[in-house]
């Protein structure tokens, strides 16, 4: 083995066999002695060794990621080699390949120089092993001034838009592909502005031959991650090109583009910053598009979409399945594991304890209670855990919308009951990680459609279940409202919230829930309409009324249904705020229709209240999709519960 490599692992020994403490920069100097020549045997040997050591290794070895370059140098040799390889690749990409920086002759007086920060990330595969170690040098966003007069908006697809796009592909019988723009922001030139940044002086320990670029003001030649305007510059660069080659942009979802050729073949393209999904009417059109865009931008083609924004995508002949099982278990492992004081959470059948309710009275009031929280939950970051689960609830796990809504209200000053409820929720996620959404090629095969058939309701492109929990807030008597929107048989959005007015009856609370559901469904329909019709001769730019049949809003309150179809005003309803009469106006104009279903068929129940498992589980398994065996994951601890508890998991979710 090369001597430079051997020195990284073993202490230096003299003839007297005395150990000598190495300086911190010793190993990095050996690592980068010939970095300027990227074909030098020393560099290639180190790069090959680092790649061999990191490929398919357990991702837990690299978690949590180091927070600075100094922390990288304190890692063990194998981890250090992997992170240094990622850092040197990032520096090479910025300075040599991309020519992001220019060393100015002078810096204008008063010009602000923005410091940079090193961000390190261990990216997992779908199987939970390490895919690659990634380093990104970014501009410090917290030290940049933001003027209200300057527009920094950059369009990205929302989670709802991504799921609607997959639903569109599923119904068209197409398999979506994905691509990654390599260093997307770095491919966008700076437009009509000058920005100065400074790289950390410690990078010279890794790349001494690039020392002139460190600890000195640099003029940005191209955009950079972390820059306030980076997203806007990249949007302008990409969108200008898409316009130039004949693509049409959606008004409702600016991140969606479509192009039809003279033969009627299409390519549909959805952008999320530097990642994108696309599918086409035929293989030839897709390959022509890939060749065309690769000639303009530096891109990695990912083939069939399998892993997108922490979502695992599985395309089958009967539809597309989206899940975040690995991400769900990573949350549990991060906040409740064998090393934490409260240990691994027990399996739970419900997201929250049935008797839990957020209240101001739950805040810690005495010093003994505060000390108990500090002692018992010192290693549990309440806010971070709730926000991590909130992302999971937003993207694929609509059944977590209600607990996230309640616990997020306690983030500022959580009490003992709130901590207990959070650990209960983590136990629920641990027991039921293998749930996701399925978008059917034939939506009549979906569980939500069986409910429509039960009540002799014709299926629609958009089906919404809305529900309310009347005056369940113990502090102010407000009602929790919630809804679940289904497209192509799959859940695209779930919401749980508390409207401002205090409802005076169950009818009023259900009516307010239906109004919120109807407004969200109307926007979802407009996006879905663009996905299907934009670029065709049938596209109606001014369309405001859905095609028949309209949006279906399901509610379990007959009085709310009657209120939506007639103008009769009574003592109990005449005070209802005008904005909630969107339900009635939408019914009259044909945007939606409100239908009744029994409480046992109300899928949105799990978005408005805590229930015992015998009531919540049947609704859960109809609202969510139980993952097939090849997509399922298991919690990685060796001391998982045995016996009857595991049998219950298998019988309930498998």
C-alpha positions as CSV (number, residue, x, y, z in Angstrom):
1,X,0.0,0.0,0.0
2,X,1.2,3.5,-0.7
3,X,3.1,5.1,2.2
4,X,0.9,8.2,2.2
5,X,-2.2,6.0,2.7
6,X,-0.5,3.9,5.4
7,X,0.4,7.1,7.4
8,X,-3.2,8.0,7.7
9,X,-4.0,4.9,9.8
10,X,-0.9,4.2,11.9
11,X,1.1,6.4,14.3
12,X,4.6,7.4,13.4
13,X,7.3,5.3,15.1
14,X,11.0,6.2,15.5
15,X,13.7,3.7,16.2
16,X,13.1,4.3,19.9
17,X,9.5,3.1,19.3
18,X,8.2,6.2,21.0
19,X,4.8,7.5,19.9
20,X,4.8,10.9,18.5
21,X,1.7,13.0,18.5
22,X,0.9,14.1,14.9
23,X,-0.2,17.7,14.1
24,X,-3.8,18.0,12.9
25,X,-2.8,19.0,9.4
26,X,-0.4,16.1,8.9
27,X,-2.8,13.6,7.4
28,X,-4.5,16.2,5.2
29,X,-1.2,17.4,3.7
30,X,-0.5,13.7,2.8
31,X,-3.9,13.5,1.3
32,X,-3.6,16.5,-0.9
33,X,0.1,16.6,-1.8
34,X,-0.6,16.2,-5.5
35,X,-4.2,17.4,-5.6
36,X,-3.5,19.7,-8.5
37,X,-2.8,16.6,-10.7
38,X,-6.0,14.6,-10.4
39,X,-4.4,11.6,-12.1
40,X,-1.5,11.4,-9.7
41,X,-1.2,7.8,-8.2
42,X,-1.4,9.1,-4.6
43,X,-4.6,11.0,-5.2
44,X,-6.2,8.1,-7.2
45,X,-5.2,5.6,-4.5
46,X,-6.7,7.7,-1.7
47,X,-9.8,8.3,-3.7
48,X,-10.3,4.7,-4.5
49,X,-9.7,3.7,-0.9
50,X,-12.3,6.2,0.3
51,X,-14.8,5.1,-2.2
52,X,-14.3,1.4,-1.3
53,X,-14.7,2.1,2.4
54,X,-17.9,4.1,2.1
55,X,-19.7,2.2,-0.6
56,X,-22.7,0.2,0.9
57,X,-21.4,0.7,4.4
58,X,-23.8,1.2,7.3
59,X,-25.0,4.8,7.2
60,X,-25.1,4.9,11.0
61,X,-21.3,5.1,11.0
62,X,-21.5,8.6,9.5
63,X,-24.4,9.9,11.7
64,X,-24.7,12.4,13.0
65,X,-22.8,14.3,10.3
66,X,-19.9,16.6,11.4
67,X,-20.9,20.2,11.7
68,X,-17.5,21.8,10.6
69,X,-14.2,21.1,9.0
70,X,-12.6,20.9,12.4
71,X,-15.1,18.2,13.4
72,X,-14.1,16.2,10.2
73,X,-10.5,16.2,11.3
74,X,-11.5,14.7,14.6
75,X,-13.2,11.7,13.0
76,X,-11.7,8.3,12.9
77,X,-9.5,7.6,9.8
78,X,-12.1,5.8,7.7
79,X,-14.8,8.5,8.3
80,X,-12.2,11.3,7.8
81,X,-11.1,9.9,4.4
82,X,-14.7,9.7,3.2
83,X,-15.6,13.3,4.3
84,X,-12.3,14.7,2.9
85,X,-12.9,13.1,-0.4
86,X,-16.3,14.8,-0.5
87,X,-14.9,18.2,0.5
88,X,-12.0,18.1,-2.0
89,X,-14.5,17.2,-4.7
90,X,-16.6,20.1,-3.8
91,X,-13.7,22.5,-3.8
92,X,-12.5,21.1,-7.1
93,X,-16.0,21.5,-8.6
94,X,-16.3,25.1,-7.4
95,X,-12.8,26.5,-8.1
96,X,-11.4,24.5,-11.0
97,X,-14.3,22.9,-13.0
98,X,-17.1,25.5,-12.5
99,X,-14.9,28.6,-12.2
100,X,-17.4,30.0,-9.6
101,X,-14.9,32.5,-8.1
102,X,-12.8,35.3,-9.5
103,X,-10.0,36.7,-7.4
104,X,-10.6,40.5,-7.8
105,X,-7.9,43.0,-8.1
106,X,-9.6,45.1,-5.5
107,X,-12.8,45.1,-3.5
108,X,-14.9,48.3,-3.6
109,X,-15.1,50.2,-0.3
110,X,-18.1,49.3,1.7
111,X,-18.7,46.0,-0.3
112,X,-20.1,43.3,2.0
113,X,-18.1,40.0,2.0
114,X,-20.3,37.0,2.9
115,X,-18.7,34.2,4.9
116,X,-19.3,30.6,3.8
117,X,-20.2,27.4,5.7
118,X,-19.5,23.7,5.2
119,X,-22.6,21.5,5.0
120,X,-22.0,17.7,5.2
121,X,-24.7,15.1,4.4
122,X,-24.7,11.3,4.4
123,X,-27.2,10.3,1.7
124,X,-29.0,6.9,2.2
125,X,-30.1,4.3,-0.4
126,X,-33.5,2.9,-0.5
127,X,-32.2,-0.1,1.6
128,X,-30.8,2.2,4.3
129,X,-27.1,1.8,3.5
130,X,-24.8,4.7,2.6
131,X,-25.2,5.9,-1.0
132,X,-22.6,8.6,-0.9
133,X,-21.1,11.3,1.3
134,X,-21.9,14.8,0.1
135,X,-20.2,18.1,0.9
136,X,-21.6,21.5,0.0
137,X,-19.9,24.9,0.6
138,X,-22.6,27.5,0.9
139,X,-22.9,31.2,1.5
140,X,-24.1,32.2,5.0
141,X,-27.7,33.1,4.5
142,X,-28.1,34.6,8.0
143,X,-25.5,37.2,7.2
144,X,-27.1,38.5,4.0
145,X,-29.4,41.5,3.9
146,X,-32.8,40.9,2.4
147,X,-34.5,43.9,0.8
148,X,-38.3,43.9,0.4
149,X,-37.8,45.7,-2.9
150,X,-35.9,42.8,-4.5
151,X,-37.7,39.7,-5.7
152,X,-36.0,36.4,-4.7
153,X,-38.9,34.0,-5.4
154,X,-38.0,30.7,-7.1
155,X,-40.7,28.2,-8.1
156,X,-40.4,24.7,-6.7
157,X,-43.0,21.9,-6.7
158,X,-44.9,21.3,-3.5
159,X,-45.4,17.8,-2.0
160,X,-49.0,17.9,-3.2
161,X,-47.9,18.8,-6.7
162,X,-45.4,15.9,-6.8
163,X,-48.1,13.4,-5.7
164,X,-50.5,14.8,-8.3
165,X,-47.8,14.4,-11.0
166,X,-47.3,10.8,-10.0
167,X,-51.1,10.3,-10.0
168,X,-51.2,11.7,-13.5
169,X,-48.5,9.3,-14.6
170,X,-50.2,6.3,-13.0
171,X,-53.5,7.0,-14.7
172,X,-51.7,7.5,-18.1
173,X,-49.9,4.1,-17.5
174,X,-46.5,5.7,-17.6
175,X,-43.4,5.2,-15.5
176,X,-41.8,8.5,-14.3
177,X,-38.1,9.1,-14.8
178,X,-35.9,11.4,-12.7
179,X,-32.8,13.5,-13.3
180,X,-30.5,15.5,-11.1
181,X,-28.9,18.8,-12.1
182,X,-25.3,18.5,-10.7
183,X,-24.6,21.7,-8.7
184,X,-27.7,23.4,-10.2
185,X,-27.1,26.8,-8.6
186,X,-23.5,26.7,-9.8
187,X,-24.7,26.4,-13.4
188,X,-26.6,29.8,-13.3
189,X,-24.6,33.0,-14.0
190,X,-24.9,36.0,-11.8
191,X,-27.4,38.5,-13.3
192,X,-27.0,42.3,-12.8
193,X,-25.4,42.1,-9.4
194,X,-22.0,41.6,-7.7
195,X,-21.5,39.4,-4.7
196,X,-18.3,38.8,-2.7
197,X,-17.7,35.7,-0.5
198,X,-14.8,34.3,1.6
199,X,-13.8,30.7,1.9
200,X,-12.5,29.3,5.3
201,X,-8.8,29.5,5.7
202,X,-8.7,26.0,7.1
203,X,-9.4,24.5,3.7
204,X,-5.7,25.1,2.9
205,X,-5.0,22.1,5.1
206,X,-6.9,20.0,2.6
207,X,-5.9,21.8,-0.6
208,X,-2.7,23.8,-0.1
209,X,-2.3,24.3,-3.9
210,X,-5.5,26.3,-3.9
211,X,-4.5,28.5,-1.0
212,X,-4.8,31.8,-3.0
213,X,-8.6,31.3,-2.9
214,X,-8.9,30.9,0.9
215,X,-9.4,33.6,3.5
216,X,-9.6,36.3,0.8
217,X,-12.6,38.1,-0.8
218,X,-13.8,36.4,-4.0
219,X,-16.1,37.8,-6.6
220,X,-18.8,35.4,-7.6
221,X,-18.8,34.6,-11.3
222,X,-21.7,32.1,-11.0
223,X,-24.4,31.6,-8.4
224,X,-23.7,29.7,-5.2
225,X,-25.8,27.7,-2.7
226,X,-26.9,29.7,0.2
227,X,-27.0,33.0,-1.8
228,X,-30.2,34.9,-1.4
229,X,-30.7,35.1,-5.1
230,X,-29.3,31.7,-6.0
231,X,-32.7,30.0,-6.5
232,X,-34.0,32.9,-8.6
233,X,-30.9,32.9,-10.8
234,X,-31.2,29.1,-11.4
235,X,-35.0,29.4,-12.1
236,X,-34.3,32.1,-14.7
237,X,-31.6,30.1,-16.4
238,X,-33.6,26.9,-16.5
239,X,-37.0,28.4,-17.3
240,X,-35.6,30.7,-20.1
241,X,-34.1,27.6,-21.8
242,X,-37.4,25.6,-21.4
243,X,-39.3,28.5,-23.0
244,X,-36.7,28.7,-25.8
245,X,-37.2,25.0,-26.8
246,X,-41.0,25.2,-26.9
247,X,-42.2,24.2,-23.4
248,X,-45.4,25.7,-21.9
249,X,-45.5,26.6,-18.2
250,X,-48.4,25.9,-15.9
251,X,-50.1,28.9,-14.3
252,X,-51.2,27.0,-11.2
253,X,-47.9,25.1,-10.7
254,X,-45.0,27.2,-12.1
255,X,-42.6,24.3,-11.6
256,X,-44.6,22.1,-14.2
257,X,-43.8,22.3,-17.9
258,X,-45.1,20.4,-20.9
259,X,-44.3,20.2,-24.6
260,X,-46.2,18.6,-27.5
261,X,-44.7,18.1,-30.9
262,X,-46.5,18.2,-34.2
263,X,-47.3,14.5,-34.0
264,X,-49.0,14.8,-30.6
265,X,-46.2,13.2,-28.6
266,X,-45.5,14.9,-25.2
267,X,-43.0,15.3,-22.5
268,X,-44.2,16.4,-19.0
269,X,-41.6,17.8,-16.7
270,X,-41.7,18.8,-13.0
271,X,-38.9,20.7,-11.3
272,X,-37.9,20.7,-7.6
273,X,-34.8,22.9,-7.4
274,X,-32.1,20.6,-8.8
275,X,-34.2,17.4,-9.0
276,X,-36.9,16.7,-11.5
277,X,-39.5,14.1,-12.5
278,X,-40.6,13.6,-16.1
279,X,-42.5,11.1,-18.3
280,X,-43.4,11.1,-22.0
281,X,-45.8,9.5,-24.4
282,X,-43.1,7.3,-26.0
283,X,-39.5,6.3,-25.5
284,X,-38.2,8.2,-28.6
285,X,-39.6,11.5,-27.3
286,X,-38.1,10.9,-23.9
287,X,-34.6,10.1,-25.3
288,X,-34.7,13.1,-27.5
289,X,-35.5,15.3,-24.6
290,X,-32.8,13.8,-22.4
291,X,-30.2,14.3,-25.2
292,X,-31.4,17.9,-25.6
293,X,-31.3,19.0,-22.0
294,X,-28.0,17.2,-21.3
295,X,-26.4,19.3,-24.1
296,X,-27.3,22.4,-22.2
297,X,-26.9,21.5,-18.5
298,X,-24.7,19.2,-16.4
299,X,-27.1,16.4,-15.5
300,X,-27.2,12.9,-14.0
301,X,-30.0,10.8,-15.5
302,X,-31.5,8.6,-12.8
303,X,-33.6,6.3,-14.9
304,X,-36.9,5.1,-13.5
305,X,-37.8,7.3,-10.5
306,X,-37.1,5.3,-7.3
307,X,-35.9,7.9,-4.7
308,X,-37.1,11.5,-4.8
309,X,-37.1,14.0,-1.9
310,X,-36.9,11.1,0.7
311,X,-39.8,9.4,-1.0
312,X,-39.4,5.9,-2.3
313,X,-41.3,5.5,-5.6
314,X,-42.3,2.1,-6.9
315,X,-44.0,1.9,-10.3
316,X,-46.2,-1.2,-11.0
317,X,-48.6,-2.1,-13.8
318,X,-51.6,-1.2,-11.7
319,X,-50.3,2.0,-10.2
320,X,-47.5,3.9,-8.4
321,X,-46.7,3.5,-4.7
322,X,-45.0,6.3,-2.7
323,X,-43.6,5.8,0.8
324,X,-41.2,7.1,3.4
325,X,-40.7,4.0,5.5
326,X,-37.0,4.4,5.9
327,X,-37.3,8.1,6.7
328,X,-39.9,7.3,9.3
329,X,-37.7,4.8,11.1
330,X,-34.7,7.1,10.9
331,X,-36.8,9.6,12.9
332,X,-37.5,7.1,15.6
333,X,-33.8,6.0,15.7
334,X,-32.6,9.6,15.9
335,X,-34.8,10.7,18.8
336,X,-35.5,7.5,20.7
337,X,-32.8,4.9,20.7
338,X,-30.9,2.6,23.1
339,X,-28.5,5.4,24.0
340,X,-31.2,8.0,24.9
341,X,-32.3,8.3,28.5
342,X,-36.0,7.4,27.7
343,X,-34.9,4.4,25.5
344,X,-36.7,2.9,22.5
345,X,-40.5,3.7,22.5
346,X,-43.0,0.9,23.0
347,X,-45.2,-0.1,20.2
348,X,-48.5,1.9,20.0
349,X,-51.7,1.4,18.1
350,X,-52.8,5.0,18.0
351,X,-50.9,8.2,17.1
352,X,-51.7,9.9,20.4
353,X,-53.1,8.7,23.8
354,X,-56.9,8.8,23.5
355,X,-57.1,11.1,26.5
356,X,-54.4,13.6,25.3
357,X,-55.5,17.1,24.4
358,X,-53.3,20.2,24.0
359,X,-54.0,22.8,26.7
360,X,-52.3,25.8,28.1
361,X,-52.6,24.1,31.5
362,X,-50.1,21.5,30.4
363,X,-47.2,24.1,30.4
364,X,-44.7,23.5,33.2
365,X,-45.5,25.9,36.0
366,X,-43.4,24.8,39.0
367,X,-39.6,24.6,39.3
368,X,-39.9,20.9,40.2
369,X,-41.8,20.1,37.1
370,X,-39.2,22.0,35.0
371,X,-36.4,20.2,36.6
372,X,-38.1,16.9,36.0
373,X,-38.4,17.7,32.3
374,X,-34.8,18.7,32.1
375,X,-33.7,15.5,33.8
376,X,-35.9,13.0,32.0
377,X,-35.9,14.5,28.5
378,X,-32.6,16.4,28.3
379,X,-31.6,14.5,25.1
380,X,-35.0,14.8,23.3
381,X,-35.3,17.9,21.2
382,X,-39.1,18.4,21.1
383,X,-39.2,21.0,18.4
384,X,-36.8,19.1,16.1
385,X,-38.7,15.9,16.5
386,X,-42.1,17.4,15.8
387,X,-40.8,19.2,12.7
388,X,-39.2,16.0,11.4
389,X,-42.6,14.2,11.8
390,X,-44.4,17.2,10.2
391,X,-42.4,16.7,7.0
392,X,-43.3,13.0,7.1
393,X,-47.0,13.9,7.6
394,X,-46.9,16.5,4.8
395,X,-45.4,14.2,2.2
396,X,-46.8,10.7,2.6
397,X,-48.3,10.1,6.1
398,X,-51.6,11.9,6.3
399,X,-52.5,9.9,9.4
400,X,-49.9,12.0,11.3
401,X,-51.4,15.4,10.5
402,X,-53.6,15.5,13.6
403,X,-50.8,14.7,16.2
404,X,-48.4,17.1,14.4
405,X,-51.1,19.8,14.6
406,X,-51.6,19.3,18.4
407,X,-47.9,18.8,19.3
408,X,-46.7,21.8,17.2
409,X,-48.7,24.1,19.5
410,X,-46.6,22.9,22.4
411,X,-43.2,23.5,20.8
412,X,-42.4,26.7,22.6
413,X,-42.8,25.3,26.1
414,X,-43.7,21.6,26.1
415,X,-44.9,20.0,29.3
416,X,-44.7,16.5,30.7
417,X,-47.9,15.4,29.0
418,X,-46.6,16.8,25.7
419,X,-43.3,14.8,26.0
420,X,-45.3,11.7,26.9
421,X,-47.5,12.2,23.8
422,X,-44.5,12.7,21.6
423,X,-42.9,9.4,22.7
424,X,-46.3,7.7,22.2
425,X,-46.3,9.1,18.7
426,X,-42.8,7.8,18.0
427,X,-43.9,4.4,19.3
428,X,-46.8,4.5,16.8
429,X,-44.4,5.4,13.9
430,X,-42.1,2.6,15.0
431,X,-44.9,0.1,14.8
432,X,-46.4,1.3,11.6
433,X,-43.6,2.6,9.4
434,X,-44.7,0.6,6.3
435,X,-47.6,2.8,5.2
436,X,-47.7,5.0,2.1
437,X,-49.9,6.2,-0.8
438,X,-50.9,4.3,-3.9
439,X,-52.1,6.0,-7.1
440,X,-54.2,3.6,-9.1
441,X,-54.2,3.3,-12.9
442,X,-57.9,2.3,-12.4
443,X,-59.1,4.4,-9.4
444,X,-62.3,2.2,-9.1
445,X,-60.0,-0.4,-7.4
446,X,-59.1,1.9,-4.6
447,X,-60.5,1.7,-1.0
448,X,-61.8,5.3,-1.2
449,X,-63.9,4.4,-4.3
450,X,-65.6,1.5,-2.4
451,X,-67.0,4.1,0.0
452,X,-68.5,6.0,-3.0
453,X,-70.0,2.8,-4.3
454,X,-71.6,2.1,-1.0
455,X,-73.6,5.3,-1.2
456,X,-74.2,5.1,-5.0
457,X,-72.1,8.1,-5.7
458,X,-70.4,8.3,-9.1
459,X,-66.6,8.5,-8.9
460,X,-64.8,11.7,-9.5
461,X,-61.2,12.8,-10.2
462,X,-61.0,14.5,-6.8
463,X,-62.7,13.1,-3.7
464,X,-62.4,14.9,-0.3
465,X,-63.4,13.6,3.1
466,X,-63.9,16.4,5.6
467,X,-64.6,16.2,9.3
468,X,-64.7,18.2,12.5
469,X,-64.3,17.6,16.2
470,X,-66.8,19.9,17.9
471,X,-65.3,22.3,20.6
472,X,-62.5,19.9,21.5
473,X,-60.1,22.7,22.6
474,X,-60.3,23.0,26.4
475,X,-58.9,26.5,26.4
476,X,-61.2,28.4,24.0
477,X,-63.8,25.9,22.9
478,X,-62.8,26.0,19.2
479,X,-63.3,22.9,17.0
480,X,-60.6,21.0,15.1
481,X,-61.3,20.6,11.4
482,X,-59.6,18.2,9.0
483,X,-59.7,16.9,5.5
484,X,-58.2,14.3,3.3
485,X,-58.0,14.7,-0.5
486,X,-57.7,11.7,-2.8
487,X,-56.8,11.6,-6.5
488,X,-56.5,8.4,-8.5
489,X,-57.4,6.6,-5.3
490,X,-54.3,7.9,-3.4
491,X,-54.0,10.5,-0.7
492,X,-52.4,13.7,-1.9
493,X,-53.1,16.0,1.0
494,X,-54.2,15.8,4.6
495,X,-54.8,18.7,6.9
496,X,-55.7,19.3,10.5
497,X,-56.3,22.8,11.9
498,X,-58.4,25.0,14.1
499,X,-60.5,27.8,12.4
500,X,-60.7,31.2,14.1
501,X,-64.5,31.3,14.9
502,X,-65.9,29.3,17.7
503,X,-68.6,27.0,16.2
504,X,-71.9,27.1,18.0
505,X,-73.1,23.7,16.7
506,X,-71.8,20.5,15.2
507,X,-73.4,21.6,11.9
508,X,-71.4,24.8,11.9
509,X,-68.1,23.1,12.7
510,X,-68.7,20.5,9.9
511,X,-69.7,23.3,7.5
512,X,-66.5,25.1,8.3
513,X,-64.5,21.9,7.7
514,X,-66.2,21.4,4.3
515,X,-65.4,25.0,3.3
516,X,-61.7,24.5,4.0
517,X,-61.7,21.2,2.3
518,X,-63.5,22.6,-0.8
519,X,-61.0,25.4,-1.2
520,X,-58.0,23.1,-1.0
521,X,-59.6,20.6,-3.4
522,X,-60.4,23.4,-5.9
523,X,-56.7,24.3,-6.2
524,X,-55.7,20.6,-6.4
525,X,-58.1,20.2,-9.3
526,X,-56.7,23.2,-11.1
527,X,-53.2,21.7,-10.9
528,X,-54.5,18.3,-11.9
529,X,-56.3,19.9,-14.9
530,X,-53.0,21.5,-16.1
531,X,-51.2,18.2,-15.7
532,X,-53.7,16.5,-18.0
533,X,-54.7,19.2,-20.5
534,X,-52.0,21.9,-20.7
535,X,-50.5,22.2,-24.2
536,X,-53.5,20.4,-25.9
537,X,-56.1,22.0,-28.1
538,X,-58.8,21.2,-25.4
539,X,-57.1,23.3,-22.8
540,X,-59.3,26.1,-21.5
541,X,-57.1,28.7,-19.8
542,X,-60.1,30.4,-18.1
543,X,-61.7,27.2,-16.9
544,X,-63.0,27.6,-13.3
545,X,-65.6,24.8,-13.2
546,X,-64.4,21.2,-13.1
547,X,-65.4,18.7,-15.7
548,X,-68.3,16.4,-14.8
549,X,-68.5,14.8,-12.3
550,X,-67.3,17.7,-10.1
551,X,-65.3,17.5,-6.9
552,X,-67.0,15.3,-4.3
553,X,-66.9,16.5,-0.6
554,X,-67.9,13.8,1.9
555,X,-69.1,14.8,5.3
556,X,-70.8,12.8,8.1
557,X,-73.2,15.6,9.1
558,X,-76.6,15.7,7.3
559,X,-77.3,19.3,8.5
560,X,-74.1,20.5,6.8
561,X,-75.2,18.8,3.6
562,X,-78.6,20.5,3.7
563,X,-77.0,23.9,4.5
564,X,-74.8,23.5,1.4
565,X,-77.7,23.2,-1.0
566,X,-80.3,25.6,0.2
567,X,-80.5,29.3,1.2
568,X,-82.6,28.9,4.3
569,X,-81.3,30.9,7.2
570,X,-82.1,29.9,10.8
571,X,-81.1,31.2,14.3
572,X,-78.3,28.6,14.5
573,X,-76.7,29.3,11.0
574,X,-77.4,33.0,10.1
575,X,-74.3,34.2,11.9
576,X,-71.8,32.0,10.0
577,X,-69.1,34.1,8.4
578,X,-69.3,34.7,4.6
579,X,-66.1,33.0,3.7
580,X,-67.4,29.6,4.9
581,X,-70.3,29.9,2.5
582,X,-67.8,29.0,-0.2
583,X,-69.4,25.5,0.2
584,X,-72.8,26.8,-0.9
585,X,-71.4,28.9,-3.7
586,X,-69.3,26.0,-5.0
587,X,-72.3,23.7,-5.0
588,X,-74.4,26.2,-7.0
589,X,-71.7,26.9,-9.6
590,X,-70.9,23.2,-10.0
591,X,-67.4,23.2,-8.6
592,X,-68.2,20.5,-6.1
593,X,-71.0,18.5,-4.6
594,X,-71.4,17.7,-0.9
595,X,-72.4,14.1,0.0
596,X,-73.2,12.4,3.2
597,X,-71.5,9.3,4.6
598,X,-71.7,7.6,8.0
599,X,-69.1,8.2,10.7
600,X,-67.7,4.6,10.2
601,X,-66.8,5.6,6.6
602,X,-65.4,9.0,7.4
603,X,-61.7,8.6,6.6
604,X,-60.9,12.1,7.9
605,X,-61.8,11.1,11.4
606,X,-58.1,10.3,12.0
607,X,-57.3,14.0,11.1
608,X,-59.5,15.5,13.8
609,X,-59.5,13.4,16.9
610,X,-57.7,10.8,19.1
611,X,-59.5,7.5,19.1
612,X,-59.1,4.0,20.5
613,X,-57.4,1.6,18.0
614,X,-60.6,-0.4,17.3
615,X,-62.0,2.8,15.6
616,X,-58.9,4.4,14.1
617,X,-57.2,1.3,12.6
618,X,-60.0,0.4,10.1
619,X,-60.0,4.0,8.8
620,X,-56.2,4.1,8.8
621,X,-55.9,1.0,6.5
622,X,-58.4,2.5,4.0
623,X,-56.9,6.0,3.9
624,X,-53.3,4.7,3.7
625,X,-51.7,1.9,1.6
626,X,-50.0,-1.0,3.3
627,X,-46.7,-1.5,1.6
628,X,-45.9,-4.8,-0.2
629,X,-43.2,-7.0,1.2
630,X,-40.4,-5.9,-1.0
631,X,-40.8,-2.3,0.1
632,X,-41.2,-2.9,3.8
633,X,-38.4,-2.0,6.4
634,X,-37.9,-3.0,10.0
635,X,-36.6,-1.1,13.0
636,X,-32.8,-1.7,13.3
637,X,-32.6,-2.5,17.0
638,X,-31.9,-6.0,18.3
639,X,-34.1,-5.6,21.4
640,X,-37.4,-5.1,19.5
641,X,-40.5,-6.6,21.3
642,X,-41.1,-10.2,20.8
643,X,-44.1,-12.5,20.8
644,X,-47.6,-11.3,20.7
645,X,-46.7,-7.7,20.0
646,X,-44.9,-8.5,16.8
647,X,-47.7,-10.9,15.7
648,X,-50.1,-8.0,16.2
649,X,-48.0,-5.8,13.9
650,X,-47.9,-8.5,11.2
651,X,-51.6,-9.2,11.4
652,X,-52.5,-5.5,11.3
653,X,-50.2,-4.2,8.6
654,X,-49.2,-7.3,6.7
